[in-house]
Amino acid sequence: MSPHASAAANSASPGAGAPGPMLPVLRPGQIDIMIPTFNESSHIEETVRNALTVGPVYVLDSLSTDGTQEIARRAGATVVEHPFENYSRQKNWGLDNLPFEGEWVFILDADERITPGLREEVLSVAVRGPETVGFFVNRVVIFMGREIRHGGLYPSWNLRFFRRGRCRYEDRAVHEHMMAEGPTDYLRDEMLHIRRESISEYIKKHIRYADLESEEWVKRKLGQDAGAKARHLFRDLLRYRQWLRREVWPVTPMRPVLRFVYMYLARLGFLDGRAGVHLGLLMASYEYMISLLYKDKLGAIREGRVKPPGA
Amino acid sequence: MSEQAPNPALSAPASPAPASPRVSVLVLTKDEGANICQCLEGLLADGFSDDIVVLDSYSTDKTVELARRYPNVRVQQRAFDTEYVQRNFGLHEIEYENPWVYICDADERVPPELKREIALAVTAGLPSDGPERPVAYRLRYRNIFLGRWIKRSSGYPVWVIRLVQPAKVRYEVRATNVHPIVDGAVGSLREHFVHYSFNAGLRRWFEKHNFYSDREAYEAVQVRKGGWPRLASLRSRDPIVRRRTFKNMSFFLRWRALWRFLYGYVMQRGFMDGSAGFHYCAMISMYEYWIELKIAEQERSWRGRNEQKVRALLGETEAHARMSSGTPMSAEVGS
């Protein structure tokens, strides 16, 4: 119960005009770990134990229904529940309201683990206390019993380790980005990203994403997404990739084949052995499902079998 | 088990006496909200049927609610146990207004020509295999995908028994396939019904085939444990045993997805069905790939190996955790 109480107390304090939001205690060199969760009962015990080797662990749970909270508490974490809105808001809420005491924060997902090397590295950085306010951490996928080091899935850098209060997520619904108030750097060691789901669950997830993605394509095709005009996107160079992804990629022929060639040959996926082949083929079938769903939905709308979205 | 629809008004024929001979229709449903309205409207049109029974396996969508809006449509719900029991229940435990019942799926349509032929069949009777008048009729269907009849890649023609006198037909299971057993002569219809296998949206197709490939892979792993099937069974008299053996042999094949594609697209001449034929073959071969992948997942125990790998990479962390568990972290680094 106490975590709820303290979280509530903290969330009430800002707005009173206090200069630093709420820093009742600051333990120099300490790292607090925040783990955002939703229904992670298959992972959370191991994740918490793993994270406890670095510092105190706070599980920020989006009202799980599978008992994640209880498992996490038993494993030694402080659990605070907060209803989910989107990834960036949820994590920012945690950064503002969890009763952190350390000078540093590490954000770890439930399916990630901190390797021994990374643990040594973050602990020594925290003690040394450099000017740097945030560090990017590299991540390697573990799939089919292998470390996946190619196929475009590696390296994967994310700003996860930072001075408390100096980094926040940009407020956007998806593809959230961390913003740092000061210099950033890269850590040498990496964390693990464990793909524990079965192939069946993996495909189920792909079907769901492909359905959502094709829905977006249909909307764009029917001209309902006025915000995505190329002229608009070219205003800054950062959006160039977005333009490629949104406007060019969907109308590229043979996308499934291209995706496979890109992952397996161009990005050397073949060096990951069998796992590389299958990751490439699974992504190709994901691309293929998007195309088919798109074609089918558009056809159904044009034949009048289905109403267009928003009509 | 079953439960009568709480709307008795619909169970009595509301329309005036039929001008032309009519048939009753049995529609088996489960979550067919996307299809059911068009299906029922088609069956009620042209005075084809005045008595439709929707036997629903407790849909979780609006199927039942939608079906109850139509006149001359009765809805019954029954928990689905197995396909053949459900089908037998539909034929034998439900009273029909007409001596003939046409069996239909929600994603099928009956074109006017077929309606006329059925009307003829149930009154005058059409020729059958033997000397007696038929008690059931078989017919063919057209598979439509992406707006086109995919004739070659869907293995046309496939004959199915759909127009029956309910008391003369019952379903049996033989080697996982459900077969209708007819007590009497069977006739053939010339016209086709139309099957929109993808009408509920492709997402549904992908989800179903993700599920089917789980089952296929499970079965394949069992078969592969038993070793290569006896080749003699290929010459068995029973076509079902032959098919079964052939299928079991296919579980030992590598590159299933590729072979399946070549079979459908080249040997069955799917390329003649245009781009719809290509996509149909490619989808089936993607499904075969999923099966192959799931077989490998089990036989090579990927998940177990994943855990081993993670333990190996983290081993020291856990050991260190035990070593340093006596000292609070903050005291250790804060001094």
HADDOCK unambig.tbl for C-alpha pairs under 7 A between the chains (distance, minus, plus):
assign (segid A and resid 27 and name CA) (segid B and resid 334 and name CA) 6.91 0.50 0.50
assign (segid A and resid 28 and name CA) (segid B and resid 334 and name CA) 6.13 0.50 0.50
assign (segid A and resid 29 and name CA) (segid B and resid 333 and name CA) 6.20 0.50 0.50
assign (segid A and resid 29 and name CA) (segid B and resid 334 and name CA) 6.18 0.50 0.50
assign (segid A and resid 30 and name CA) (segid B and resid 330 and name CA) 5.72 0.50 0.50
assign (segid A and resid 30 and name CA) (segid B and resid 333 and name CA) 6.87 0.50 0.50
assign (segid A and resid 53 and name CA) (segid B and resid 321 and name CA) 5.41 0.50 0.50
assign (segid A and resid 55 and name CA) (segid B and resid 329 and name CA) 5.98 0.50 0.50
assign (segid A and resid 115 and name CA) (segid B and resid 313 and name CA) 6.81 0.50 0.50
assign (segid A and resid 115 and name CA) (segid B and resid 314 and name CA) 5.55 0.50 0.50
assign (segid A and resid 115 and name CA) (segid B and resid 317 and name CA) 6.73 0.50 0.50
assign (segid A and resid 116 and name CA) (segid B and resid 314 and name CA) 6.36 0.50 0.50
assign (segid A and resid 116 and name CA) (segid B and resid 316 and name CA) 6.12 0.50 0.50
assign (segid A and resid 116 and name CA) (segid B and resid 317 and name CA) 4.94 0.50 0.50
assign (segid A and resid 127 and name CA) (segid B and resid 333 and name CA) 6.64 0.50 0.50
assign (segid A and resid 142 and name CA) (segid B and resid 306 and name CA) 6.66 0.50 0.50
assign (segid A and resid 143 and name CA) (segid B and resid 306 and name CA) 6.29 0.50 0.50
assign (segid A and resid 144 and name CA) (segid B and resid 302 and name CA) 4.70 0.50 0.50
assign (segid A and resid 144 and name CA) (segid B and resid 303 and name CA) 6.55 0.50 0.50
assign (segid A and resid 144 and name CA) (segid B and resid 305 and name CA) 6.75 0.50 0.50
assign (segid A and resid 144 and name CA) (segid B and resid 306 and name CA) 5.70 0.50 0.50
assign (segid A and resid 145 and name CA) (segid B and resid 302 and name CA) 5.93 0.50 0.50
assign (segid A and resid 145 and name CA) (segid B and resid 305 and name CA) 4.54 0.50 0.50
assign (segid A and resid 145 and name CA) (segid B and resid 306 and name CA) 3.75 0.50 0.50
assign (segid A and resid 145 and name CA) (segid B and resid 309 and name CA) 5.71 0.50 0.50
assign (segid A and resid 146 and name CA) (segid B and resid 306 and name CA) 6.88 0.50 0.50
assign (segid A and resid 146 and name CA) (segid B and resid 309 and name CA) 6.88 0.50 0.50
assign (segid A and resid 196 and name CA) (segid B and resid 303 and name CA) 6.71 0.50 0.50
assign (segid A and resid 199 and name CA) (segid B and resid 294 and name CA) 6.49 0.50 0.50
assign (segid A and resid 200 and name CA) (segid B and resid 210 and name CA) 6.51 0.50 0.50
assign (segid A and resid 204 and name CA) (segid B and resid 207 and name CA) 6.94 0.50 0.50
assign (segid A and resid 207 and name CA) (segid B and resid 203 and name CA) 6.84 0.50 0.50
assign (segid A and resid 207 and name CA) (segid B and resid 206 and name CA) 6.95 0.50 0.50
assign (segid A and resid 211 and name CA) (segid B and resid 203 and name CA) 6.78 0.50 0.50
assign (segid A and resid 285 and name CA) (segid B and resid 286 and name CA) 6.98 0.50 0.50
assign (segid A and resid 293 and name CA) (segid B and resid 202 and name CA) 5.97 0.50 0.50
assign (segid A and resid 296 and name CA) (segid B and resid 146 and name CA) 6.50 0.50 0.50
